[in-house]
């Protein structure tokens, strides 16, 4: 069985952390005297697509490195994973920057979105480093 490099393990664990962060509270708002939390899956389409892209990038790269027979683009699987991770991170950051608004009252960020952004940055940086390593520019 092929061994995974440290960089690919970082990408995989970061993707898993983003996926788990989607179950945690991302926004909090108090309506009247009732505090409400919104987890990542319910925080909007940008969060949903962003989390899925970040998770898919990590899963795809791990499956390719473990020699599973799945489609590989002609420009390389590392570059595809880096692009997916960057797009997912961009969507999560856009949603984080736009902030929530519930019935006229603004919300505050919770720890779930901070974990997702941090893990997304780590995953994207590792995926870009993997893609532009020189050895990984060829299709695997």
N, C-alpha and C positions, 0 to 999 in steps of 0.2 A: 504494500500500500504506500502511495506517495506521502511524503511528509509535507506539512504546511510550514511555510516560513513564518517568522515572527510577525512580519508586516501583514501577512494574510490573516493571521490569528487576531491581530489588532483590529483589522477591518471586520472580521466576523463578530468579535465580541462587542464592538461599537454598534454594529447593525442590530445585534440582540438587545443592547442597552436602549437603543432608540425604540425598538418594538415594545419593550417592557415599559418605557417611559410613556407610551401612548395610553397605557392603562392608569396612569397617575393623574392627579389634578393639574391642569395647565392654566386655568383661569379661575378666579374666585370673585364673586360679587355678592353684595348684600342687598336684597330686595326687601325693603321695610326693615324688619328685624330678623329676617330669615337668611342665613348664609348659604350660598349655593356654590358648588364646585363643578367645573366642566372638565372632563378628562379629554385626552388628546383625540380620541376617536370621534368625539362630538364637538370639537373646537372649530370645525369648518372643513371645507373641501380641500383647501390648501394644506392643512395639517394632515389630513387623511392621505392625500396623494404624496406629500413629502415623506411621511413615515413609511409608506409602502415602497417608494423609490429607494430610500436609504436601506430598508430591509432587503429589498430585492437585489441591490448592488452587492451587498455582503454575501447573500446566499448564492448568487450566481458565480461570484469569484471563487468561493469555496468549492462549489460543485465542479467548476472547471479545473481547479487545481487538484482535486481528487480524481480527475480523469473520467468523470461521468460524460457520457456521450450526449451533450446538449449543444445547441447551435452556438457557433462562434463567428463573430463578424470578421471580415477580411482585415480590418485595421487593428484587431487584437482585443482579447477579452478584458485586459486590464484597463484599456482606454474606455471601453463601454462601461465598466464598473465605475470608473472615475466620473464619467459623464452623468450616470444615473445618480451617484452620490451627490455630486455638485448641484444637480437640478433639485433633488429632494431637500438638500440643505437650504437652497435658495427659497423654496416654497415655505419651509418652516420659519425661516427668518422673516420673510415677508409677512406671514401671519402673526408672528410675534411682534413685529414693528407696528402693524396696523392696530393692534390692541382690540380687546372685545368691547362691545357695547350692548347691554341688555336693558331694554325698555327705558332708555334714557339715562341709566346709571352706568358709569364706566367700571370696569373690573380691574383686578390686579393680577399679576402673574403669580403662578405657584411653582413649586419645585419641579414638576414634571416637564414643563417646557424648558427649564434651564438644563435639566439632564439631557433632554433631546437635542438641544442646540450644542451642548458641549460634546456629546457623543457623535453628533453629526459632523462637527468640525474635525474631530480626531479621525473619523472614518474617511471623510473627504480628503484630508491631508495625506493619510496613509495610502488611499487609492490613487491619488495623483502621483505620489512618490513611486508607487508600484508601476504605474503606467509609463512614467518617464524615466525609468531605471536604466534604460538602454538595452538591457537584456529582454525586456518584456514588450518591446515595440513590435515584435513579430506576432503573428496570430499563433496562439497555442493550441 
